[in-house]
């Protein structure tokens, strides 16, 4: 289960990165890093003003993928923590140490 959630998080991250790259190419006269900085600050109104409404589908895709990534990571962490807490009782008993067996 944790592995599937991790892969889903990677897919969401990839979709968000792809949408960010498309947005960066669509904004005229701006460097890729400046567009990424504006995306990081969620300055979508400024990007829309600079590039026009043509990037609206990519912005919506970026938002969904970004939120999906963090929700999936939180679910992954919850599953791992839950399995550690519940799985701790299923550990095999520790083998007797050799020093206590030889002292008898």
SEMARKE-358711 format. One record per residue: x, y, z of N, C-alpha, C in turn; residue number from 1; chain. Coordinates in steps of 0.2 Angstrom, whole numbers, plus 5000, padded with zeros to 4 digits. Example, Ala and Ser with C-alpha at 12.3 -4.5 7.8 and 13.67 -1.06 7.14 Angstrom:
<site n_X="5066" n_Y="4972" n_Z="5039" ca_X="5062" ca_Y="4978" ca_Z="5039" c_X="5066" c_Y="4984" c_Z="5039" nr="1" kette="A"/>
<site n_X="5064" n_Y="4989" n_Z="5035" ca_X="5068" ca_Y="4995" ca_Z="5036" c_X="5064" c_Y="5000" c_Z="5039" nr="2" kette="A"/>
//
This chain:
<site n_X="5004" n_Y="4994" n_Z="5000" ca_X="5000" ca_Y="5000" ca_Z="5000" c_X="5004" c_Y="5006" c_Z="5000" nr="1" kette="A"/>
<site n_X="5010" n_Y="5006" n_Z="5004" ca_X="5014" ca_Y="5012" ca_Z="5004" c_X="5017" c_Y="5013" c_Z="4998" nr="2" kette="A"/>
<site n_X="5019" n_Y="5008" n_Z="4995" ca_X="5023" ca_Y="5008" ca_Z="4988" c_X="5018" c_Y="5011" c_Z="4983" nr="3" kette="A"/>
<site n_X="5012" n_Y="5010" n_Z="4983" ca_X="5007" ca_Y="5012" ca_Z="4978" c_X="5006" c_Y="5020" c_Z="4979" nr="4" kette="A"/>
<site n_X="5006" n_Y="5022" n_Z="4986" ca_X="5005" ca_Y="5029" ca_Z="4987" c_X="5011" c_Y="5033" c_Z="4985" nr="5" kette="A"/>
<site n_X="5017" n_Y="5030" n_Z="4986" ca_X="5023" ca_Y="5033" ca_Z="4984" c_X="5023" c_Y="5034" c_Z="4977" nr="6" kette="A"/>
<site n_X="5021" n_Y="5029" n_Z="4973" ca_X="5021" ca_Y="5030" ca_Z="4966" c_X="5016" c_Y="5035" c_Z="4963" nr="7" kette="A"/>
<site n_X="5011" n_Y="5035" n_Z="4967" ca_X="5005" ca_Y="5040" ca_Z="4965" c_X="5008" c_Y="5047" c_Z="4966" nr="8" kette="A"/>
<site n_X="5012" n_Y="5048" n_Z="4972" ca_X="5015" ca_Y="5054" ca_Z="4973" c_X="5020" c_Y="5056" c_Z="4968" nr="9" kette="A"/>
<site n_X="5024" n_Y="5052" n_Z="4965" ca_X="5028" ca_Y="5053" ca_Z="4960" c_X="5025" c_Y="5055" c_Z="4954" nr="10" kette="A"/>
<site n_X="5019" n_Y="5052" n_Z="4952" ca_X="5016" ca_Y="5053" ca_Z="4946" c_X="5013" c_Y="5061" c_Z="4947" nr="11" kette="A"/>
<site n_X="5010" n_Y="5062" n_Z="4953" ca_X="5007" ca_Y="5069" ca_Z="4954" c_X="5013" c_Y="5074" c_Z="4953" nr="12" kette="A"/>
<site n_X="5018" n_Y="5073" n_Z="4956" ca_X="5024" ca_Y="5077" ca_Z="4955" c_X="5026" c_Y="5078" c_Z="4948" nr="13" kette="A"/>
<site n_X="5026" n_Y="5073" n_Z="4944" ca_X="5028" ca_Y="5073" ca_Z="4937" c_X="5023" c_Y="5077" c_Z="4933" nr="14" kette="A"/>
<site n_X="5016" n_Y="5076" n_Z="4935" ca_X="5011" ca_Y="5080" ca_Z="4931" c_X="5012" c_Y="5088" c_Z="4933" nr="15" kette="A"/>
<site n_X="5013" n_Y="5089" n_Z="4939" ca_X="5014" ca_Y="5096" ca_Z="4941" c_X="5020" c_Y="5099" c_Z="4938" nr="16" kette="A"/>
<site n_X="5025" n_Y="5096" n_Z="4937" ca_X="5032" ca_Y="5098" ca_Z="4934" c_X="5030" c_Y="5099" c_Z="4927" nr="17" kette="A"/>
<site n_X="5027" n_Y="5095" n_Z="4923" ca_X="5025" ca_Y="5095" ca_Z="4916" c_X="5021" c_Y="5102" c_Z="4915" nr="18" kette="A"/>
<site n_X="5016" n_Y="5103" n_Z="4919" ca_X="5011" ca_Y="5108" ca_Z="4919" c_X="5015" c_Y="5115" c_Z="4920" nr="19" kette="A"/>
<site n_X="5020" n_Y="5115" n_Z="4924" ca_X="5024" ca_Y="5121" ca_Z="4926" c_X="5029" c_Y="5122" c_Z="4920" nr="20" kette="A"/>
<site n_X="5031" n_Y="5117" n_Z="4917" ca_X="5035" ca_Y="5118" ca_Z="4911" c_X="5031" c_Y="5121" c_Z="4905" nr="21" kette="A"/>
<site n_X="5025" n_Y="5119" n_Z="4904" ca_X="5021" ca_Y="5122" ca_Z="4899" c_X="5019" c_Y="5129" c_Z="4900" nr="22" kette="A"/>
<site n_X="5018" n_Y="5130" n_Z="4906" ca_X="5016" ca_Y="5137" ca_Z="4908" c_X="5022" c_Y="5142" c_Z="4907" nr="23" kette="A"/>
<site n_X="5028" n_Y="5139" n_Z="4909" ca_X="5034" ca_Y="5143" ca_Z="4908" c_X="5036" c_Y="5145" c_Z="4901" nr="24" kette="A"/>
<site n_X="5034" n_Y="5140" n_Z="4896" ca_X="5035" ca_Y="5141" ca_Z="4889" c_X="5030" c_Y="5146" c_Z="4887" nr="25" kette="A"/>
<site n_X="5024" n_Y="5146" n_Z="4890" ca_X="5019" ca_Y="5150" ca_Z="4887" c_X="5019" c_Y="5158" c_Z="4889" nr="26" kette="A"/>
<site n_X="5023" n_Y="5159" n_Z="4895" ca_X="5023" ca_Y="5166" ca_Z="4897" c_X="5029" c_Y="5169" c_Z="4893" nr="27" kette="A"/>
<site n_X="5027" n_Y="5175" n_Z="4889" ca_X="5032" ca_Y="5178" ca_Z="4885" c_X="5037" c_Y="5182" c_Z="4889" nr="28" kette="A"/>
<site n_X="5043" n_Y="5182" n_Z="4887" ca_X="5048" ca_Y="5186" ca_Z="4890" c_X="5050" c_Y="5185" c_Z="4897" nr="29" kette="A"/>
<site n_X="5048" n_Y="5179" n_Z="4900" ca_X="5050" ca_Y="5177" ca_Z="4907" c_X="5054" c_Y="5171" c_Z="4907" nr="30" kette="A"/>
<site n_X="5059" n_Y="5171" n_Z="4911" ca_X="5063" ca_Y="5166" ca_Z="4912" c_X="5060" c_Y="5160" c_Z="4916" nr="31" kette="A"/>
<site n_X="5062" n_Y="5154" n_Z="4915" ca_X="5059" ca_Y="5148" ca_Z="4918" c_X="5059" c_Y="5149" c_Z="4925" nr="32" kette="A"/>
<site n_X="5065" n_Y="5151" n_Z="4928" ca_X="5065" ca_Y="5151" ca_Z="4935" c_X="5060" c_Y="5157" c_Z="4938" nr="33" kette="A"/>
<site n_X="5059" n_Y="5162" n_Z="4935" ca_X="5055" ca_Y="5167" ca_Z="4937" c_X="5047" c_Y="5165" c_Z="4937" nr="34" kette="A"/>
<site n_X="5046" n_Y="5161" n_Z="4932" ca_X="5039" ca_Y="5158" ca_Z="4932" c_X="5038" c_Y="5152" c_Z="4937" nr="35" kette="A"/>
<site n_X="5043" n_Y="5148" n_Z="4938" ca_X="5043" ca_Y="5144" ca_Z="4944" c_X="5042" c_Y="5147" c_Z="4951" nr="36" kette="A"/>
<site n_X="5046" n_Y="5153" n_Z="4951" ca_X="5045" ca_Y="5157" ca_Z="4958" c_X="5038" c_Y="5159" c_Z="4958" nr="37" kette="A"/>
<site n_X="5035" n_Y="5161" n_Z="4953" ca_X="5028" ca_Y="5164" ca_Z="4953" c_X="5023" c_Y="5158" c_Z="4955" nr="38" kette="A"/>
<site n_X="5025" n_Y="5152" n_Z="4952" ca_X="5020" ca_Y="5147" ca_Z="4953" c_X="5021" c_Y="5145" c_Z="4960" nr="39" kette="A"/>
<site n_X="5027" n_Y="5145" n_Z="4963" ca_X="5028" ca_Y="5143" ca_Z="4970" c_X="5024" c_Y="5148" c_Z="4975" nr="40" kette="A"/>
<site n_X="5024" n_Y="5154" n_Z="4973" ca_X="5020" ca_Y="5159" ca_Z="4977" c_X="5012" c_Y="5159" c_Z="4975" nr="41" kette="A"/>
<site n_X="5010" n_Y="5155" n_Z="4971" ca_X="5003" ca_Y="5154" ca_Z="4968" c_X="5001" c_Y="5161" c_Z="4965" nr="42" kette="A"/>
<site n_X="5005" n_Y="5164" n_Z="4962" ca_X="5004" ca_Y="5170" ca_Z="4958" c_X="5001" c_Y="5169" c_Z="4951" nr="43" kette="A"/>
<site n_X="4995" n_Y="5166" n_Z="4951" ca_X="4992" ca_Y="5164" ca_Z="4945" c_X="4989" c_Y="5170" c_Z="4941" nr="44" kette="A"/>
<site n_X="4986" n_Y="5175" n_Z="4945" ca_X="4983" ca_Y="5181" ca_Z="4942" c_X="4989" c_Y="5184" c_Z="4938" nr="45" kette="A"/>
<site n_X="4995" n_Y="5185" n_Z="4941" ca_X="5000" ca_Y="5188" ca_Z="4937" c_X="5002" c_Y="5184" c_Z="4931" nr="46" kette="A"/>
<site n_X="5002" n_Y="5178" n_Z="4931" ca_X="5004" ca_Y="5174" ca_Z="4925" c_X="4998" c_Y="5174" c_Z="4920" nr="47" kette="A"/>
<site n_X="4992" n_Y="5174" n_Z="4922" ca_X="4987" ca_Y="5175" ca_Z="4918" c_X="4987" c_Y="5181" c_Z="4914" nr="48" kette="A"/>
<site n_X="4989" n_Y="5187" n_Z="4918" ca_X="4989" ca_Y="5193" ca_Z="4915" c_X="4995" c_Y="5194" c_Z="4910" nr="49" kette="A"/>
<site n_X="5000" n_Y="5190" n_Z="4911" ca_X="5006" ca_Y="5191" ca_Z="4907" c_X="5005" c_Y="5186" c_Z="4900" nr="50" kette="A"/>
<site n_X="5002" n_Y="5180" n_Z="4901" ca_X="5002" ca_Y="5175" ca_Z="4896" c_X="4995" c_Y="5175" c_Z="4893" nr="51" kette="A"/>
<site n_X="4990" n_Y="5177" n_Z="4896" ca_X="4983" ca_Y="5177" ca_Z="4894" c_X="4979" c_Y="5170" c_Z="4896" nr="52" kette="A"/>
<site n_X="4973" n_Y="5170" n_Z="4894" ca_X="4969" ca_Y="5164" ca_Z="4897" c_X="4971" c_Y="5158" c_Z="4894" nr="53" kette="A"/>
<site n_X="4975" n_Y="5157" n_Z="4889" ca_X="4977" ca_Y="5151" ca_Z="4886" c_X="4981" c_Y="5146" c_Z="4891" nr="54" kette="A"/>
<site n_X="4983" n_Y="5149" n_Z="4896" ca_X="4987" ca_Y="5145" ca_Z="4901" c_X="4982" c_Y="5142" c_Z="4907" nr="55" kette="A"/>
<site n_X="4976" n_Y="5144" n_Z="4906" ca_X="4971" ca_Y="5142" ca_Z="4912" c_X="4970" c_Y="5135" c_Z="4913" nr="56" kette="A"/>
<site n_X="4970" n_Y="5131" n_Z="4908" ca_X="4969" ca_Y="5124" ca_Z="4909" c_X="4976" c_Y="5121" c_Z="4912" nr="57" kette="A"/>
<site n_X="4982" n_Y="5124" n_Z="4910" ca_X="4988" ca_Y="5121" ca_Z="4913" c_X="4988" c_Y="5123" c_Z="4921" nr="58" kette="A"/>
<site n_X="4986" n_Y="5129" n_Z="4922" ca_X="4986" ca_Y="5131" ca_Z="4929" c_X="4981" c_Y="5127" c_Z="4933" nr="59" kette="A"/>
<site n_X="4975" n_Y="5125" n_Z="4931" ca_X="4971" ca_Y="5121" ca_Z="4934" c_X="4974" c_Y="5114" c_Z="4935" nr="60" kette="A"/>
<site n_X="4977" n_Y="5112" n_Z="4930" ca_X="4981" ca_Y="5105" ca_Z="4931" c_X="4986" c_Y="5105" c_Z="4936" nr="61" kette="A"/>
<site n_X="4990" n_Y="5111" n_Z="4936" ca_X="4996" ca_Y="5112" ca_Z="4941" c_X="4993" c_Y="5112" c_Z="4948" nr="62" kette="A"/>
<site n_X="4987" n_Y="5115" n_Z="4949" ca_X="4984" ca_Y="5116" ca_Z="4956" c_X="4982" c_Y="5109" c_Z="4958" nr="63" kette="A"/>
<site n_X="4979" n_Y="5105" n_Z="4954" ca_X="4976" ca_Y="5098" ca_Z="4956" c_X="4982" c_Y="5094" c_Z="4957" nr="64" kette="A"/>
<site n_X="4987" n_Y="5094" n_Z="4953" ca_X="4993" ca_Y="5089" ca_Z="4954" c_X="4997" c_Y="5091" c_Z="4960" nr="65" kette="A"/>
<site n_X="4998" n_Y="5098" n_Z="4961" ca_X="5001" ca_Y="5100" ca_Z="4967" c_X="4998" c_Y="5098" c_Z="4974" nr="66" kette="A"/>
<site n_X="4991" n_Y="5099" n_Z="4974" ca_X="4987" ca_Y="5097" ca_Z="4980" c_X="4987" c_Y="5089" c_Z="4980" nr="67" kette="A"/>
<site n_X="4986" n_Y="5086" n_Z="4975" ca_X="4986" ca_Y="5079" ca_Z="4975" c_X="4993" c_Y="5076" c_Z="4977" nr="68" kette="A"/>
<site n_X="4999" n_Y="5079" n_Z="4976" ca_X="5005" ca_Y="5077" ca_Z="4978" c_X="5005" c_Y="5077" c_Z="4986" nr="69" kette="A"/>
<site n_X="5004" n_Y="5083" n_Z="4988" ca_X="5004" ca_Y="5083" ca_Z="4996" c_X="4999" c_Y="5079" c_Z="5000" nr="70" kette="A"/>
<site n_X="4993" n_Y="5078" n_Z="4997" ca_X="4988" ca_Y="5074" ca_Z="5000" c_X="4991" c_Y="5067" c_Z="5000" nr="71" kette="A"/>
<site n_X="4994" n_Y="5065" n_Z="4994" ca_X="4996" ca_Y="5058" ca_Z="4994" c_X="5002" c_Y="5057" c_Z="4998" nr="72" kette="A"/>
<site n_X="5007" n_Y="5062" n_Z="4999" ca_X="5012" ca_Y="5061" ca_Z="5004" c_X="5010" c_Y="5060" c_Z="5011" nr="73" kette="A"/>
<site n_X="5005" n_Y="5064" n_Z="5013" ca_X="5002" ca_Y="5064" ca_Z="5019" c_X="4999" c_Y="5057" c_Z="5021" nr="74" kette="A"/>
<site n_X="4995" n_Y="5054" n_Z="5016" ca_X="4992" ca_Y="5048" ca_Z="5016" c_X="4998" c_Y="5042" c_Z="5017" nr="75" kette="A"/>
<site n_X="5003" n_Y="5043" n_Z="5013" ca_X="5009" ca_Y="5039" ca_Z="5013" c_X="5012" c_Y="5039" c_Z="5020" nr="76" kette="A"/>
<site n_X="5013" n_Y="5044" n_Z="5023" ca_X="5016" ca_Y="5045" ca_Z="5030" c_X="5011" c_Y="5042" c_Z="5035" nr="77" kette="A"/>
<site n_X="5005" n_Y="5043" n_Z="5034" ca_X="5000" ca_Y="5040" ca_Z="5039" c_X="5000" c_Y="5032" c_Z="5038" nr="78" kette="A"/>
<site n_X="5000" n_Y="5029" n_Z="5032" ca_X="5000" ca_Y="5022" ca_Z="5031" c_X="5007" c_Y="5019" c_Z="5034" nr="79" kette="A"/>
<site n_X="5012" n_Y="5022" n_Z="5033" ca_X="5019" ca_Y="5020" ca_Z="5036" c_X="5019" c_Y="5020" c_Z="5044" nr="80" kette="A"/>
<site n_X="5016" n_Y="5026" n_Z="5046" ca_X="5016" ca_Y="5026" ca_Z="5054" c_X="5011" c_Y="5021" c_Z="5057" nr="81" kette="A"/>
<site n_X="5006" n_Y="5020" n_Z="5053" ca_X="5001" ca_Y="5016" ca_Z="5056" c_X="5003" c_Y="5008" c_Z="5055" nr="82" kette="A"/>
<site n_X="5007" n_Y="5007" n_Z="5050" ca_X="5010" ca_Y="5000" ca_Z="5050" c_X="5015" c_Y="4999" c_Z="5055" nr="83" kette="A"/>
<site n_X="5019" n_Y="5004" n_Z="5056" ca_X="5025" ca_Y="5003" ca_Z="5061" c_X="5021" c_Y="5002" c_Z="5068" nr="84" kette="A"/>
<site n_X="5016" n_Y="5006" n_Z="5070" ca_X="5013" ca_Y="5006" ca_Z="5076" c_X="5010" c_Y="4999" c_Z="5077" nr="85" kette="A"/>
<site n_X="5006" n_Y="4997" n_Z="5072" ca_X="5003" ca_Y="4990" ca_Z="5072" c_X="5007" c_Y="4984" c_Z="5071" nr="86" kette="A"/>
<site n_X="5012" n_Y="4985" n_Z="5067" ca_X="5017" ca_Y="4980" ca_Z="5065" c_X="5022" c_Y="4979" c_Z="5070" nr="87" kette="A"/>
<site n_X="5023" n_Y="4983" n_Z="5075" ca_X="5028" ca_Y="4982" ca_Z="5080" c_X="5027" c_Y="4976" c_Z="5084" nr="88" kette="A"/>
<site n_X="5020" n_Y="4974" n_Z="5085" ca_X="5019" ca_Y="4968" ca_Z="5090" c_X="5020" c_Y="4962" c_Z="5086" nr="89" kette="A"/>
<site n_X="5021" n_Y="4962" n_Z="5079" ca_X="5022" ca_Y="4956" ca_Z="5075" c_X="5029" c_Y="4954" c_Z="5074" nr="90" kette="A"/>
<site n_X="5034" n_Y="4957" n_Z="5078" ca_X="5041" ca_Y="4955" ca_Z="5077" c_X="5042" c_Y="4949" c_Z="5081" nr="91" kette="A"/>
<site n_X="5047" n_Y="4945" n_Z="5078" ca_X="5048" ca_Y="4938" ca_Z="5081" c_X="5052" c_Y="4940" c_Z="5088" nr="92" kette="A"/>
<site n_X="5051" n_Y="4935" n_Z="5092" ca_X="5055" ca_Y="4936" ca_Z="5099" c_X="5062" c_Y="4936" c_Z="5097" nr="93" kette="A"/>
<site n_X="5066" n_Y="4940" n_Z="5102" ca_X="5073" ca_Y="4940" ca_Z="5101" c_X="5076" c_Y="4934" c_Z="5103" nr="94" kette="A"/>
<site n_X="5081" n_Y="4932" n_Z="5099" ca_X="5085" ca_Y="4926" ca_Z="5101" c_X="5089" c_Y="4927" c_Z="5107" nr="95" kette="A"/>
<site n_X="5090" n_Y="4922" n_Z="5111" ca_X="5094" ca_Y="4923" ca_Z="5117" c_X="5101" c_Y="4925" c_Z="5116" nr="96" kette="A"/>
<site n_X="5104" n_Y="4929" n_Z="5119" ca_X="5111" ca_Y="4931" ca_Z="5118" c_X="5116" c_Y="4925" c_Z="5120" nr="97" kette="A"/>
<site n_X="5121" n_Y="4925" n_Z="5116" ca_X="5126" ca_Y="4920" ca_Z="5117" c_X="5129" c_Y="4920" c_Z="5124" nr="98" kette="A"/>
<site n_X="5130" n_Y="4926" n_Z="5127" ca_X="5134" ca_Y="4927" ca_Z="5133" c_X="5129" c_Y="4924" c_Z="5139" nr="99" kette="A"/>
<site n_X="5123" n_Y="4924" n_Z="5139" ca_X="5119" ca_Y="4922" ca_Z="5144" c_X="5118" c_Y="4914" c_Z="5143" nr="100" kette="A"/>
<site n_X="5119" n_Y="4911" n_Z="5137" ca_X="5119" ca_Y="4904" ca_Z="5136" c_X="5125" c_Y="4901" c_Z="5138" nr="101" kette="A"/>
<site n_X="5131" n_Y="4904" n_Z="5138" ca_X="5137" ca_Y="4901" ca_Z="5140" c_X="5139" c_Y="4902" c_Z="5147" nr="102" kette="A"/>
<site n_X="5135" n_Y="4906" n_Z="5151" ca_X="5137" ca_Y="4907" ca_Z="5158" c_X="5134" c_Y="4902" c_Z="5162" nr="103" kette="A"/>
<site n_X="5129" n_Y="4898" n_Z="5159" ca_X="5126" ca_Y="4893" ca_Z="5163" c_X="5130" c_Y="4886" c_Z="5164" nr="104" kette="A"/>
//
